[in-house]
Amino acid sequence: MDLTYTITRLDPGDFDLCGALWDIERRADLASRFRRELLEGNRTTFLCRDGEAPLGEVSLVRYTDDPDYTVENRRLYVSRLLVRRDVRRRGIGRALLRTAFETARAWGYAELSVGVNLDNFAALKLYWEEGFDSILYIGEDGDGRFVKLLKRLGKLEGL
Ligand SMILES: CC(C)(COP(=O)(O)OP(=O)(O)OC[C@H]1O[C@@H](n2cnc3c(N)ncnc32)[C@H](O)[C@@H]1OP(=O)(O)O)[C@@H](O)C(=O)NCCC(=O)NCCS
């Protein structure tokens, strides 16, 4: 199957499109926080689409209550990278991350953070390959053991 896709910034009013990727009804608390952050401008979400059909998403978050994840004007948090199951392993996750990197650089940020469950090999490998090479913290929450990783955003090549 040919896959042609575009990645664009999600208009907060189009938040319901994310419902094609995860269950907004069943995860009502998360959905309402997500929507509020989008409307406040704290969350910027990038959506990958084939035509109208959403294939994946990732967000950048400016402020969290966790000083490992966000530092004002320096470090943004990469949130909810997700690719629709039937189109995984075709480069969309990497493309979404790289869009987030370009945006964070353009905004003048120097670092990105992410939290990943330690049993999520696919995501750990992708983040490692994309430059998340420092461990900020290893711990455990209700979802199991996880790691917080840091990426330093270098300057764009050629600049
Ligand atoms: C993690 C996730 C976003 C990756 O998206 P994707 O579009 O499949 O990723 P890509 O096709 O861009 O893969 C990039 C690289 O990641 C690694 N990777 C991705 N899936 C993998 C898998 N199942 N097994 C091993 N490595 C994998 C590979 O190194 C891959 O490069 P390669 O295909 O050239 O070998 C996707 O699996 C997903 O949505 N998982 C569920 C949600 C999730 O766990 N999100 C992360 C939360 S922290």
The ligand as an ORCA input file, in Angstrom:
! r2SCAN-3c Opt
* xyz 0 1
  C       6.746      3.924     19.047
  C       5.938      4.258     17.789
  C       5.432      5.679     17.883
  C       6.887      4.157     16.576
  O       6.198      4.630     15.429
  P       6.537      4.058     13.970
  O       5.884      4.952     12.971
  O       6.209      2.630     13.904
  O       8.110      4.274     13.934
  P       9.057      4.340     12.662
  O       8.492      3.538     11.551
  O       9.387      5.770     12.381
  O      10.324      3.577     13.220
  C      11.538      4.234     13.489
  C      12.463      3.298     14.219
  O      11.961      2.949     15.502
  C      12.349      1.611     15.824
  N      11.169      0.772     15.897
  C       9.893      1.144     15.663
  N       9.073      0.097     15.870
  C       9.853     -0.949     16.200
  C       9.593     -2.292     16.540
  N       8.346     -2.787     16.549
  N      10.624     -3.093     16.866
  C      11.888     -2.601     16.868
  N      12.209     -1.326     16.542
  C      11.197     -0.523     16.230
  C      13.236      1.150     14.660
  O      14.558      1.495     14.959
  C      12.664      1.980     13.528
  O      13.587      2.143     12.461
  P      13.611      1.054     11.263
  O      12.167      0.772     10.881
  O      14.397      1.760     10.201
  O      14.284     -0.135     11.844
  C       4.774      3.260     17.577
  O       5.249      1.954     17.735
  C       3.590      3.474     18.520
  O       2.672      4.271     18.246
  N       3.622      2.777     19.664
  C       2.521      2.919     20.664
  C       2.586      4.256     21.372
  C       3.903      4.456     22.051
  O       4.456      3.548     22.641
  N       4.411      5.715     21.977
  C       5.621      6.109     22.649
  C       5.256      6.599     23.994
  S       6.703      7.134     24.872
*
